[in-house]
Amino acid sequence: MRFKNFVIQLFLILPLYSHNKTYVEIDSILNESFQKFTELQFIESSNLANNALELSISSNYSKGRVMSNLYIAKVLLEIGMNLEAFNYIQNINEESYFKETIIPQVEYHRLKGRVYGSQQIYTLAKEEFNKQLSLSEQISDQKKKELSKLWAYQNIEHLYALQGINDSIVAYQNLQAQQLSYFEEHEVFYNIGALYRNKGELYLKKEKFDEAAVQLQKSFAILEKYDTPYKYNILQAFGDLEAGRGNIEKAISYYYDALNNSISLNANQTTCELHKKLADYMLKNDTLIDNARDHGKMYALLNDSLQRHNSMVVNTVLENIMNENKRTSAQHVVLFWHIVISLVFISILLAAFLIARNRRNKKSLSEKIRMIGTKEQKIEFLEEELESNIFQDIIELAKSNSPEFLPLFGEGYPEFIEAMKQLDPNIRSSELYFCALAYLNFSTKDIANFTFVTVRAVQVRKNRMRKKYDIPSEVDFNEWFRNLENRGVFIYETS
């Protein structure tokens, strides 16, 4: 009998022991992947994270799946594969470990912000980084908390750099310098080098070449000290410095060094930019025309590929935003269904009780029918509320003159967009934006405020569009566009 109990216990314990052993192995691989990432060995880090992901899926290890997806996404972002990174990020938000643990939540918002920023969706990017900063305060490990805040400040600075808002750039550079004081140099040498480089690039924009050179030399020195292979950014900055000083040959030499480094590290976005710069500068030299053409061809090929990639990223991001809105509304629907199911259950119990009292049977049946009718009305109300939420998002984006307005408007009013494109196949985005504002029935004054022009300028533009689309003067301008998709569309031809 004792032997039988021992065998039963052994069979219960062995699977648990096997799982624990696998989990320890996965955690060890993830720690190694993280270490490789901090050492800027991105390929090795990604390979280890992929290995951990496969083991985590086969052993149903939620923590392993979450952290593996995050590590792979981080590497993909470093080499410019934004769409792929975004897909890995989206794999984790339903995992139990993600919902229970603060670190992956912080990283989730940081990486999403980087994707949005790379696609110039600045408003959403800033929101994600602010969420990252807020959640960072809940991290118990002090160094991890300060590192997360440092990364947030870096990314927000980059957003302002893309928009050319210099005062905000300086403010966030100062915040980074404050955060770096919490670390030993060897722990954050790449961040220190990036900060020096960013300061140098800001001086370059102001044509303060000597000050720029000092900062860039500091950046290069620290990268050399720790022997990092990732030097294409600083080499490109040196090229920009020499170009600004008029030393074109030196600039070309730096750009070539940066190009070779970016190609070896699969940094496609930087490679594309460098081909463009080399082509532009070589065209000015008759002896380098053939080389300029070669670089121009490479730029065109890479740029087309990146444009397609970026277009897919934007579509995926917009789809994700729509899904999140639907998910929020779906939560309300789920709550509603819980209430309905509870009421139905109570009604069934009540009906069973009342069956014994035959005289109330008809009243019970009538109550059920009334409840079913109420349920259908509430579902219709929720659907209308979802459409209203999307409409409010479109209105807010229009008022802020946001670049996200036109894509989301197209999602909400595809028939109007199609009608305009049939009416004028060559319509520009700026014209389509103006027509969309008219379709939404904004007044001339509102349009002037949103687009930062005078009321007179809007009136002049409306007159031009009346002539272009043959809109009679007695017809209300906004009403004409609102009725466009209902009138039937003909192909517009310019004379």
Residue pairs with C-beta under 8 A, 6 or more apart in sequence:
19 59
22 55
22 59
22 61
23 59
23 61
23 63
23 64
25 55
26 52
26 55
26 56
26 59
26 61
26 63
26 64
27 63
27 64
29 48
29 49
29 51
29 52
29 55
30 48
30 49
30 52
30 64
30 67
30 68
30 71
32 48
33 45
33 46
33 48
33 49
33 52
33 68
33 71
34 45
34 71
36 42
36 44
36 45
36 48
37 45
37 71
37 74
37 75
40 190
40 228
40 229
40 230
42 75
42 78
42 79
42 265
43 75
45 71
45 74
45 75
46 71
46 72
46 75
46 76
48 71
49 67
49 68
49 71
49 72
49 75
50 68
50 72
52 64
52 67
52 68
52 71
53 64
53 65
53 68
53 69
53 72
55 61
55 64
56 62
56 63
56 64
56 65
56 68
57 65
62 95
62 96
62 97
62 98
63 97
63 101
65 91
65 92
65 95
65 97
66 92
66 95
66 97
66 98
66 101
66 104
67 104
69 88
69 89
69 91
69 92
70 88
70 89
70 92
70 104
70 107
70 108
70 111
72 85
72 88
73 85
73 86
73 88
73 89
73 111
74 85
74 107
74 111
76 82
76 84
76 85
76 88
77 85
77 111
77 114
77 115
77 118
79 265
79 266
79 267
79 268
80 118
80 267
80 268
80 269
80 270
80 306
81 309
82 115
82 118
82 119
82 309
82 310
82 313
83 309
83 312
83 313
83 316
85 111
85 115
86 112
86 115
86 313
86 316
86 317
86 320
87 316
89 108
89 111
89 112
89 115
90 320
92 98
92 104
92 108
93 108
97 104
98 104
98 105
98 108
102 135
102 138
102 139
103 139
103 144
105 135
106 132
106 135
106 136
106 139
106 148
109 128
109 129
109 131
109 132
109 135
110 128
110 129
110 132
110 148
110 151
110 152
110 155
112 128
113 124
113 125
113 126
113 127
113 128
113 129
113 132
113 155
114 125
114 155
115 313
115 317
116 122
116 124
116 125
116 128
116 317
117 125
117 155
117 158
117 159
117 162
118 310
118 313
119 310
119 313
119 314
119 317
120 162
120 403
121 314
121 317
121 403
121 404
122 159
122 162
122 163
122 403
123 400
123 402
123 404
124 317
124 321
124 404
125 155
125 159
126 156
126 159
129 152
129 155
129 156
129 159
132 148
132 151
132 152
133 149
133 152
136 145
136 148
136 149
136 152
137 145
139 145
139 148
142 182
143 182
143 183
146 179
146 182
146 183
147 179
147 183
147 188
149 179
150 176
150 179
150 180
150 188
150 191
153 172
153 175
153 176
153 179
154 172
154 176
154 191
154 194
154 195
156 172
157 168
157 169
157 172
157 173
157 176
157 198
160 166
160 168
160 169
160 172
161 169
161 198
161 201
161 202
164 205
166 202
166 205
169 198
169 202
170 202
173 195
173 198
173 199
173 202
176 191
176 195
177 195
180 188
180 191
180 192
180 195
185 192
185 222
186 226
189 222
189 223
189 225
189 226
189 228
190 223
190 226
190 228
190 230
192 222
193 219
193 220
193 222
193 223
193 228
193 234
194 219
194 233
195 219
196 215
196 216
196 218
196 219
196 222
197 215
197 216
197 219
197 233
197 234
197 237
199 215
200 211
200 212
200 213
200 214
200 215
200 216
200 219
200 237
200 241
201 212
201 237
201 240
203 209
203 211
203 212
203 215
204 212
204 237
204 240
204 241
204 244
207 244
209 241
209 244
209 245
212 241
212 244
213 241
216 234
216 237
216 238
216 241
219 234
219 237
220 231
220 234
220 238
223 230
223 231
223 234
229 261
229 264
229 265
230 261
230 265
231 257
231 258
231 261
232 258
232 259
232 261
232 262
232 265
232 267
232 270
232 274
233 258
233 270
235 254
235 255
235 257
235 258
235 261
236 254
236 255
236 258
236 270
236 273
236 274
236 277
238 254
239 250
239 251
239 252
239 253
239 254
239 255
239 258
239 277
240 251
242 248
242 250
242 251
242 254
243 251
243 277
243 281
248 281
248 284
248 285
251 281
252 278
252 281
252 282
255 274
255 277
255 278
255 281
256 278
258 270
258 274
259 271
259 274
259 275
259 278
262 268
262 270
262 271
262 274
263 271
268 302
268 305
268 306
269 306
271 302
272 299
272 302
272 303
272 306
275 295
275 296
275 298
275 299
275 302
276 295
276 296
276 299
276 303
278 291
278 292
278 295
279 292
279 293
279 295
279 296
279 299
280 292
282 288
282 289
282 291
282 292
282 295
283 289
283 292
285 292
314 407
318 404
318 407
318 408
318 411
321 408
322 390
322 411
325 386
325 389
325 390
325 393
326 386
329 382
329 385
329 386
329 389
332 382
333 379
333 382
336 378
336 379
336 382
340 371
340 375
343 371
344 368
344 371
347 364
347 367
347 368
347 371
350 364
351 361
351 364
351 365
351 368
354 360
354 361
354 363
354 364
355 361
390 408
390 411
390 412
391 412
393 408
394 405
394 408
394 409
394 412
394 440
395 440
397 404
397 405
397 408
397 409
398 405
398 409
398 436
398 437
398 440
398 442
398 450
399 450
400 450
401 450
401 451
401 452
405 433
405 436
406 429
406 432
406 433
406 436
409 417
409 436
410 417
413 436
413 439
415 485
416 436
416 439
416 481
416 484
416 485
417 432
418 485
419 484
419 485
419 489
420 427
420 432
420 435
420 484
421 427
422 489
422 490
422 491
422 492
423 469
423 484
423 489
423 490
423 491
423 492
424 431
424 468
424 469
424 492
425 491
425 492
427 435
431 465
434 447
434 451
434 461
434 465
435 465
435 481
437 446
437 447
437 450
438 447
438 462
438 477
438 478
438 481
439 478
439 481
439 482
439 484
441 478
441 482
442 450
442 478
444 455
444 458
444 459
444 462
445 455
447 458
448 454
448 455
448 457
448 458
451 458
462 477
465 471
465 477
466 472
466 473
466 477
469 480
469 492
471 477
471 480
